[in-house]
């Protein structure tokens, strides 16, 4: 089986997507005032800023052919990302796009 080598850009994007997916999971599992909620959000925001150093907008989602980040279709993604993809499908979304705003 051939493994795909992730570029630094893709690694940063997947870092954000994974942190975002975990923040969504925390929100589903814990009450709003739990420290995991804030910690997960802060971690996702920091990794988003790192990803924006490479490119804006950042697009990710799940289509019929699999999970994608930017232009890359990924066969193997972390479990948190698979759960996020199922959550997106349940609410009728297939793509999320985030852009850097004015500082």
C-alpha positions in Angstrom: 0.0 0.0 0.0 1.4 3.4 -1.0 1.4 6.1 1.6 0.8 9.7 0.7 3.5 12.1 1.9 1.9 15.2 3.4 3.3 18.6 2.5 3.8 21.1 5.3 0.7 22.9 4.0 -1.5 19.8 4.1 -0.1 18.9 7.6 -1.1 22.3 8.9 -4.6 22.0 7.3 -5.1 18.6 8.8 -3.9 19.8 12.1 -6.6 22.4 12.1 -9.3 20.1 10.8 -8.5 17.5 13.5 -8.5 20.1 16.2 -11.8 21.5 15.0 -13.3 18.0 14.8 -12.2 17.4 18.4 -13.7 20.7 19.5 -17.0 19.7 17.9 -16.8 16.3 19.7 -16.1 18.0 23.1 -19.1 20.3 22.5 -21.3 17.2 22.0 -20.0 15.4 25.0 -19.6 18.0 27.7 -21.7 20.8 29.3 -21.0 24.3 28.0 -19.0 25.4 31.0 -16.6 22.4 31.0 -12.9 23.4 30.5 -12.5 21.0 27.6 -14.9 23.2 25.6 -12.7 26.3 25.9 -9.4 24.4 25.6 -10.6 22.7 22.4 -11.8 26.0 20.9 -8.5 27.7 21.7 -6.5 24.8 20.2 -8.6 24.8 17.0 -8.2 28.6 16.7 -4.4 28.5 17.1 -4.1 25.7 14.5 -6.4 27.7 12.1 -4.0 30.7 12.3 -1.1 28.4 11.5 -3.0 27.0 8.5 -3.8 30.5 7.3 0.0 31.2 7.1 -0.1 28.9 4.1 -3.4 29.9 2.4 -6.8 31.3 2.8 -9.5 30.1 2.4 -9.2 26.7 3.9 -11.8 24.3 2.6 -12.7 20.8 3.9 -15.5 18.4 3.9 -16.8 15.0 2.9 -18.2 14.1 -0.5 -19.3 10.9 -2.1 -15.7 10.1 -3.0 -14.3 10.6 0.5 -12.9 13.3 2.9 -11.1 16.2 1.3 -9.0 19.1 2.5 -8.4 21.8 -0.1 -7.7 20.0 -3.3 -6.5 16.8 -1.7 -8.8 13.8 -1.4 -7.6 11.8 1.7 -8.2 8.1 2.0 -7.1 7.8 5.7 -8.1 10.5 8.1 -8.2 10.5 11.9 -11.3 9.1 13.6 -12.3 12.6 14.8 -12.4 13.7 11.1 -14.6 10.8 10.1 -17.0 11.7 12.9 -17.0 15.3 11.8 -17.8 14.2 8.2 -20.8 12.2 9.5 -22.0 15.2 11.6 -21.7 17.5 8.5 -23.8 15.0 6.4 -26.5 14.8 9.1 -27.0 18.6 9.0 -26.9 18.7 5.2 -23.4 20.2 4.7 -20.7 18.7 2.6 -18.1 21.6 2.6 -16.8 24.1 5.1 -14.7 27.0 3.9 -12.9 29.5 6.3 -11.2 32.7 5.2 -8.9 35.0 7.0 -10.6 38.3 7.8 -9.3 41.7 8.7 -6.9 41.7 11.6 
